[in-house]
Amino acid sequence: MKKFLKRHKAHHKSLLLLAGPMILSNITVPLLGIVDTAVIGHLGSAHYLAGIALGATIISLLFWLAGFLRMSTTGLVAQAYGKKDYAQLAGLLKRSLVLALIVAFILIALSPLMKNVIAYLSGSSEEVLVQAYSYFYIRIFSAPAALCNLVLLAWMLGIHYGKGPFYLLLVTNITNIVLDIYFVVFLDWEVAGAAWASVIADYIALVFALFLVIRLANKMSVPLFVGGWFSRKKMWALLSLNRDIFIRSLILQLCFSFMTFYGARIGDVTLAANAVLMNFLMLVSFALDGIAYASEAKIGQAKGQNSVRRINLWVRISVFWGMLFALCYSVFFALFGGQIITLLTDVPQVISEAQKYLPWLIILPLAAMSCFLFDGIFVGLTRAKDMRNTMVFSALFGFFGVFLLSQQWQNHGLWFSMTCFMLLRGITLIVRYRQLQTSQRLLS
């Protein structure tokens, strides 16, 4: 290990310098939820807090599913950056922004239909639904800015400007927090105030992100304002890539949603315990996603340079740091998992229930490490079909197949299925990567 670190010291440093800001960016995201909860939670009635939680969950789900815009843009931009094809860098930015706006306006057009979906999925009281609708129908109008920000963030990551995404999320979160407090506490706009704070923050962030990207483009002599960027063939290729990543993301969300809804069938205490334990998985994603984002950029660049040797080197370096972080998480959860649970809830029944399933969360970082990292590796290679196919296989056999065999274990069966699902995702991606290595198709 020491020899590997010393021989590739510059590469390790380069990866961590790119991953560091992304890890910090990931850590800032939960601050918004904490501030929203704190501000709305002091309005004097539970239905305000429940309403914003419900509305925000639907918005987060829609915007998360649109995450294919970030993944596809990062991989393609990193490859163009590796080739030093600046015209392609400009064309990719414009085509991805057009696609982001199309998706955003589709979401806005379909938003009236979401009223029935929210009511059906939640089964909440009329008071809660009124607040959820209030939040959702304001917040949905941030879609053009939020989705364009995904593209701009990905473009900066693809050209290895890791500080850009960090600055962008910092501006978004600070603006949101300040406006949250002003609109809700001082202007007394209640749930609508929290929604407007997020909308305005997203558009301010969009202006800031455009400023950063234009400045970077001018510095690199990227011809942003030159025509000829639209091509039906290239647009179709972008759509095809995004389609496969969207299917992969949809199936992943289906598995997580199944955990929530089946946990609810077992009982309220189990549902609450699982919600607490899901925060452990969020903590794991902070570091592993940061490494995965950095590997997307590095491996995409290596593919653009037509260097199989550099691809394999960045894979080894990414896996090394991913394994190190995963091991640290497992040890940390084993030592302090009980204390983390008590920080997240003070309800005795929920604490007791969550502690029953804590061993699964100690295992999960190591089981999930490969799927986090190889997702990033395959994004860099722009092998979206492989990501889709391995996800379908892992969901069918690793999650739902295992759950059918272990459902008599109730919630233990759910967590066993999730662990097998994560493990199989990693294994199938590794096997596919080996196949591409053996057949010399890493650059295809």
VMD Tcl script that draws the C-alpha trace (Angstrom):
set ca {
  {0.00 0.00 0.00}
  {2.83 2.37 0.91}
  {4.57 1.63 -2.38}
  {1.35 2.24 -4.34}
  {0.83 5.60 -2.58}
  {4.42 6.70 -3.13}
  {4.67 5.64 -6.79}
  {1.48 7.48 -7.79}
  {1.62 10.32 -5.25}
  {0.75 13.01 -7.80}
  {-2.25 11.01 -9.09}
  {-3.59 10.39 -5.58}
  {-3.26 14.09 -4.81}
  {-4.98 15.06 -8.07}
  {-7.95 12.76 -7.40}
  {-8.37 13.97 -3.81}
  {-8.13 17.64 -4.83}
  {-11.04 17.02 -7.21}
  {-12.99 14.80 -4.80}
  {-12.50 17.07 -1.75}
  {-14.78 19.93 -2.87}
  {-17.40 17.40 -4.01}
  {-17.37 15.72 -0.58}
  {-17.73 19.13 1.09}
  {-20.57 19.96 -1.33}
  {-22.37 16.76 -0.39}
  {-22.05 17.59 3.31}
  {-23.68 21.03 2.82}
  {-26.85 19.58 1.23}
  {-28.50 18.27 4.46}
  {-28.17 21.76 5.97}
  {-31.17 22.83 3.90}
  {-33.35 20.10 5.34}
  {-32.22 20.95 8.85}
  {-33.01 24.66 8.39}
  {-36.38 23.95 6.74}
  {-37.28 21.60 9.60}
  {-36.13 24.06 12.26}
  {-37.94 27.05 10.74}
  {-41.20 25.31 9.80}
  {-41.10 23.17 12.95}
  {-41.62 26.29 15.07}
  {-44.86 27.39 13.40}
  {-46.88 25.66 16.10}
  {-48.56 22.83 14.19}
  {-47.33 19.44 12.95}
  {-49.20 19.70 9.64}
  {-46.83 22.46 8.46}
  {-43.79 20.23 8.99}
  {-45.50 17.15 7.52}
  {-46.66 19.17 4.51}
  {-43.25 20.54 3.64}
  {-41.69 17.10 4.16}
  {-44.18 15.55 1.73}
  {-43.91 18.29 -0.88}
  {-40.11 18.40 -0.68}
  {-39.90 14.60 -1.01}
  {-41.82 14.65 -4.31}
  {-39.69 17.54 -5.63}
  {-36.47 15.80 -4.56}
  {-37.59 12.60 -6.27}
  {-38.35 14.39 -9.56}
  {-35.10 16.36 -9.54}
  {-33.11 13.29 -8.46}
  {-34.51 11.29 -11.38}
  {-33.33 14.12 -13.64}
  {-29.81 13.42 -12.34}
  {-29.10 11.68 -15.66}
  {-28.39 15.21 -16.97}
  {-25.42 15.51 -14.62}
  {-24.05 12.02 -15.22}
  {-24.14 12.10 -19.01}
  {-22.74 15.64 -19.19}
  {-19.81 14.87 -16.87}
  {-18.71 11.81 -18.85}
  {-18.99 13.42 -22.29}
  {-17.39 16.70 -21.21}
  {-14.49 14.88 -19.52}
  {-13.84 12.94 -22.74}
  {-13.92 16.12 -24.84}
  {-11.60 17.77 -22.30}
  {-9.19 14.83 -22.64}
  {-9.21 15.29 -26.44}
  {-8.82 19.09 -26.01}
  {-11.81 19.43 -28.34}
  {-13.04 22.86 -27.24}
  {-15.70 23.10 -29.93}
  {-17.19 19.87 -28.58}
  {-17.05 21.27 -25.02}
  {-19.15 24.23 -26.18}
  {-21.58 22.05 -28.15}
  {-22.10 19.62 -25.27}
  {-22.88 22.46 -22.87}
  {-25.51 23.95 -25.18}
  {-27.14 20.64 -26.10}
  {-27.30 19.55 -22.45}
  {-28.79 22.88 -21.38}
  {-31.46 22.61 -24.10}
  {-32.29 19.08 -22.91}
  {-32.43 20.29 -19.28}
  {-34.91 23.02 -20.22}
  {-37.08 20.57 -22.20}
  {-37.22 18.16 -19.22}
  {-37.94 21.06 -16.83}
  {-40.87 22.37 -18.88}
  {-42.27 18.84 -19.19}
  {-42.19 18.56 -15.38}
  {-43.98 21.91 -15.04}
  {-46.59 20.91 -17.65}
  {-47.25 17.60 -15.86}
  {-47.28 19.12 -12.36}
  {-51.12 19.45 -12.16}
  {-51.31 15.64 -12.39}
  {-49.07 15.30 -9.33}
  {-51.88 16.36 -6.98}
  {-53.51 12.93 -7.24}
  {-50.14 11.18 -6.99}
  {-49.24 13.02 -3.76}
  {-52.61 12.24 -2.21}
  {-52.56 8.57 -3.28}
  {-49.01 7.81 -2.15}
  {-49.18 9.62 1.17}
  {-52.71 9.01 2.47}
  {-52.18 12.15 4.57}
  {-54.82 14.34 6.17}
  {-56.39 17.23 4.25}
  {-54.47 19.78 6.36}
  {-51.12 18.17 5.47}
  {-52.04 17.86 1.78}
  {-52.94 21.56 1.56}
  {-49.45 22.48 2.80}
  {-47.80 19.90 0.54}
  {-49.62 21.26 -2.53}
  {-48.70 24.82 -1.54}
  {-45.01 23.88 -1.39}
  {-44.99 21.68 -4.49}
  {-46.80 24.07 -6.88}
  {-44.38 26.89 -6.04}
  {-41.22 24.80 -5.90}
  {-41.81 23.10 -9.27}
  {-41.12 26.43 -10.99}
  {-37.49 26.18 -9.92}
  {-37.11 23.18 -12.29}
  {-35.53 25.15 -15.20}
  {-32.88 26.62 -12.89}
  {-32.32 23.45 -10.84}
  {-31.87 21.21 -13.90}
  {-29.66 23.73 -15.73}
  {-27.55 23.94 -12.56}
  {-27.04 20.16 -12.77}
  {-25.65 20.58 -16.29}
  {-23.42 23.53 -15.37}
  {-22.13 21.68 -12.30}
  {-21.36 18.63 -14.47}
  {-19.59 20.76 -17.08}
  {-17.29 22.26 -14.43}
  {-16.62 18.82 -12.97}
  {-15.87 17.42 -16.45}
  {-13.14 20.03 -17.01}
  {-11.73 19.22 -13.54}
  {-12.82 22.45 -11.86}
  {-13.87 20.84 -8.60}
  {-14.17 24.13 -6.72}
  {-16.94 25.30 -9.05}
  {-19.60 22.80 -7.87}
  {-18.62 23.53 -4.27}
  {-19.04 27.29 -4.75}
  {-22.32 26.72 -6.58}
  {-23.84 24.62 -3.79}
  {-22.52 27.02 -1.17}
  {-24.25 29.98 -2.87}
  {-27.47 27.97 -3.26}
  {-27.56 26.81 0.35}
  {-26.59 30.10 1.99}
  {-29.14 32.03 -0.12}
  {-31.81 29.46 0.67}
  {-31.13 29.53 4.42}
  {-31.19 33.36 4.61}
  {-34.39 33.64 2.55}
  {-35.96 30.76 4.49}
  {-35.56 32.61 7.75}
  {-36.65 35.96 6.26}
  {-39.77 34.71 4.45}
  {-41.00 32.31 7.13}
  {-39.96 33.97 10.38}
  {-40.13 37.66 9.51}
  {-42.74 37.79 6.71}
  {-44.80 34.89 8.11}
  {-45.27 33.24 4.68}
  {-45.32 29.79 6.34}
  {-44.73 26.82 3.98}
  {-45.00 29.02 0.86}
  {-42.09 31.06 2.21}
  {-39.84 28.00 2.36}
  {-40.83 27.12 -1.22}
  {-40.14 30.63 -2.55}
  {-36.79 30.67 -0.75}
  {-35.73 27.54 -2.66}
  {-37.01 28.87 -6.00}
  {-35.17 32.19 -5.69}
  {-32.01 30.45 -4.43}
  {-31.98 28.16 -7.49}
  {-32.24 31.08 -9.92}
  {-29.56 33.10 -8.11}
  {-27.35 29.99 -8.25}
  {-28.06 29.70 -11.99}
  {-26.81 33.24 -12.61}
  {-23.71 32.51 -10.51}
  {-23.07 29.19 -12.31}
  {-23.39 30.83 -15.75}
  {-20.90 33.49 -14.63}
  {-18.42 30.78 -13.55}
  {-18.82 28.74 -16.73}
  {-18.52 31.73 -19.08}
  {-15.41 32.90 -17.22}
  {-13.86 29.42 -17.45}
  {-14.79 29.11 -21.13}
  {-13.16 32.45 -21.95}
  {-10.05 31.44 -20.02}
  {-9.81 28.15 -21.97}
  {-10.82 29.72 -25.32}
  {-13.92 27.54 -25.53}
  {-16.11 29.03 -28.33}
  {-19.39 29.28 -26.40}
  {-20.94 31.89 -28.66}
  {-20.14 30.27 -32.01}
  {-23.00 28.65 -33.97}
  {-23.18 25.21 -35.55}
  {-23.52 23.39 -32.23}
  {-26.87 21.75 -33.00}
  {-26.76 18.36 -34.69}
  {-29.69 15.95 -34.90}
  {-27.30 13.00 -34.74}
  {-25.46 14.33 -31.67}
  {-28.72 15.29 -29.96}
  {-30.09 11.80 -30.53}
  {-26.88 10.26 -29.12}
  {-27.25 12.47 -26.03}
  {-30.90 11.47 -25.63}
  {-30.02 7.76 -25.93}
  {-27.32 8.07 -23.28}
  {-29.66 9.94 -20.93}
  {-32.48 7.44 -21.51}
  {-30.36 4.54 -20.25}
  {-29.13 6.45 -17.22}
  {-32.71 7.53 -16.44}
  {-33.89 3.88 -16.51}
  {-31.01 2.94 -14.20}
  {-31.92 5.75 -11.76}
  {-35.63 4.89 -11.87}
  {-34.97 1.26 -10.91}
  {-32.64 2.34 -8.10}
  {-35.34 4.64 -6.73}
  {-37.90 1.84 -7.03}
  {-35.80 -0.35 -4.71}
  {-35.41 2.42 -2.11}
  {-39.13 3.26 -2.32}
  {-40.01 -0.41 -1.81}
  {-37.98 -0.39 1.40}
  {-39.95 2.62 2.66}
  {-43.39 1.33 1.73}
  {-42.80 -2.26 2.91}
  {-41.32 -0.92 6.15}
  {-44.57 1.02 6.60}
  {-46.53 -2.23 6.21}
  {-44.50 -3.82 9.02}
  {-45.31 -0.94 11.38}
  {-44.83 2.73 12.21}
  {-41.91 2.07 14.56}
  {-40.11 0.01 11.88}
  {-40.76 2.74 9.31}
  {-39.31 5.37 11.65}
  {-36.29 3.16 12.48}
  {-35.56 2.61 8.79}
  {-35.81 6.37 8.15}
  {-33.20 6.92 10.86}
  {-30.91 4.20 9.47}
  {-31.18 5.56 5.91}
  {-29.23 8.55 7.21}
  {-26.26 6.21 7.68}
  {-26.39 5.44 3.97}
  {-26.51 9.18 3.25}
  {-23.36 9.64 5.36}
  {-21.63 6.91 3.34}
  {-22.60 8.61 0.08}
  {-20.88 11.87 1.12}
  {-17.38 10.42 0.68}
  {-18.00 7.62 -1.82}
  {-19.97 9.86 -4.18}
  {-17.19 12.45 -3.93}
  {-14.62 9.85 -5.01}
  {-17.00 8.58 -7.73}
  {-17.52 12.10 -9.12}
  {-13.76 12.63 -9.29}
  {-13.28 9.27 -11.03}
  {-15.95 10.23 -13.60}
  {-13.85 13.24 -14.60}
  {-10.48 11.47 -14.49}
  {-11.59 8.35 -16.38}
  {-13.53 10.40 -18.94}
  {-10.41 12.47 -19.57}
  {-8.30 9.30 -19.93}
  {-10.80 7.88 -22.45}
  {-10.67 11.16 -24.38}
  {-6.87 10.74 -24.46}
  {-7.31 7.16 -25.78}
  {-5.22 5.82 -22.89}
  {-6.24 2.43 -21.52}
  {-3.26 2.54 -19.18}
  {-4.49 5.78 -17.59}
  {-8.06 4.43 -17.32}
  {-6.82 1.37 -15.43}
  {-4.61 3.52 -13.21}
  {-7.49 5.84 -12.23}
  {-9.68 2.81 -11.53}
  {-7.07 1.38 -9.13}
  {-6.61 4.74 -7.39}
  {-10.39 5.28 -7.08}
  {-10.95 1.78 -5.68}
  {-8.09 2.27 -3.20}
  {-9.63 5.43 -1.73}
  {-13.14 4.03 -1.92}
  {-12.12 0.95 0.05}
  {-10.29 3.11 2.61}
  {-13.32 5.36 3.17}
  {-15.70 2.37 3.29}
  {-13.56 0.63 5.90}
  {-13.43 3.82 8.00}
  {-17.22 4.13 7.80}
  {-17.75 0.53 8.90}
  {-15.42 0.95 11.89}
  {-17.01 4.31 12.77}
  {-20.54 2.86 12.65}
  {-19.45 -0.15 14.74}
  {-18.00 2.14 17.41}
  {-20.48 5.03 17.37}
  {-23.59 3.75 15.57}
  {-25.64 3.69 18.77}
  {-24.73 7.30 19.57}
  {-25.61 8.41 16.04}
  {-29.06 6.82 16.40}
  {-29.69 8.68 19.67}
  {-28.63 11.95 18.00}
  {-31.18 11.41 15.23}
  {-34.12 10.46 17.48}
  {-35.04 10.52 21.17}
  {-38.02 8.15 20.88}
  {-37.14 5.03 22.98}
  {-39.07 2.54 20.77}
  {-37.42 3.87 17.59}
  {-33.94 3.80 19.17}
  {-34.46 0.21 20.29}
  {-35.79 -0.85 16.88}
  {-33.00 0.91 14.94}
  {-30.30 -0.73 17.06}
  {-31.63 -4.17 16.05}
  {-30.71 -3.47 12.42}
  {-27.49 -1.50 13.02}
  {-25.26 -4.50 12.07}
  {-26.55 -4.23 8.49}
  {-25.33 -0.61 8.36}
  {-21.90 -1.69 9.60}
  {-21.66 -4.16 6.70}
  {-23.23 -1.91 4.08}
  {-20.33 0.54 3.40}
  {-18.06 -2.35 2.37}
  {-20.84 -4.08 0.41}
  {-21.82 -0.85 -1.39}
  {-18.35 0.56 -2.07}
  {-17.91 -1.05 -5.49}
  {-21.30 0.00 -6.84}
  {-20.71 3.65 -5.85}
  {-17.27 3.75 -7.47}
  {-17.97 1.69 -10.58}
  {-21.05 3.79 -11.29}
  {-18.61 6.72 -11.51}
  {-16.18 4.70 -13.62}
  {-18.90 3.73 -16.11}
  {-20.19 7.32 -16.24}
  {-16.66 8.39 -17.22}
  {-16.60 5.70 -19.89}
  {-20.16 6.73 -20.96}
  {-21.22 3.06 -20.85}
  {-24.84 3.84 -19.94}
  {-26.28 0.60 -21.36}
  {-23.99 -1.42 -19.11}
  {-25.13 0.64 -16.11}
  {-28.76 0.04 -17.07}
  {-28.36 -3.69 -17.66}
  {-26.43 -4.38 -14.45}
  {-28.98 -2.35 -12.49}
  {-31.91 -4.34 -13.93}
  {-30.17 -7.65 -13.18}
  {-29.20 -6.59 -9.64}
  {-32.69 -5.29 -8.82}
  {-34.43 -8.42 -10.10}
  {-32.14 -10.98 -8.49}
  {-30.20 -9.10 -5.80}
  {-33.10 -7.13 -4.32}
  {-36.53 -8.48 -5.21}
  {-35.34 -12.07 -5.73}
  {-33.53 -12.16 -2.38}
  {-36.48 -10.47 -0.66}
  {-38.90 -13.15 -1.89}
  {-36.66 -15.76 -0.25}
  {-36.11 -13.80 2.98}
  {-39.37 -11.90 3.54}
  {-40.22 -14.10 6.53}
  {-37.38 -12.26 8.30}
  {-39.47 -9.07 8.01}
  {-37.25 -5.97 8.33}
  {-34.07 -8.05 8.55}
  {-35.11 -9.47 5.17}
  {-35.41 -5.92 3.78}
  {-31.95 -4.92 4.92}
  {-30.47 -8.25 3.77}
  {-32.02 -7.62 0.33}
  {-30.62 -4.07 0.19}
  {-27.14 -5.34 1.14}
  {-27.27 -8.07 -1.53}
  {-28.56 -5.54 -4.07}
  {-25.66 -3.14 -3.45}
  {-23.14 -5.99 -3.47}
  {-24.47 -7.48 -6.71}
  {-24.48 -4.08 -8.42}
  {-20.79 -3.74 -7.65}
  {-19.97 -7.31 -8.68}
  {-21.81 -7.06 -12.02}
  {-20.13 -3.75 -12.86}
  {-16.69 -5.18 -11.99}
  {-17.35 -8.27 -14.13}
  {-18.46 -6.06 -17.03}
  {-15.37 -3.86 -16.63}
  {-13.15 -6.97 -16.76}
  {-14.94 -8.08 -19.93}
  {-14.28 -4.71 -21.55}
  {-10.62 -4.94 -20.47}
  {-10.20 -8.45 -21.88}
  {-11.91 -7.65 -25.17}
  {-9.98 -4.33 -25.41}
  {-13.18 -2.30 -25.70}
  {-12.61 0.22 -22.90}
  {-12.19 2.94 -25.50}
  {-15.19 1.98 -27.64}
}
mol new
graphics top color blue
foreach p $ca { graphics top sphere $p radius 0.5 }
foreach p [lrange $ca 0 end-1] q [lrange $ca 1 end] { graphics top cylinder $p $q radius 0.2 }
display resetview
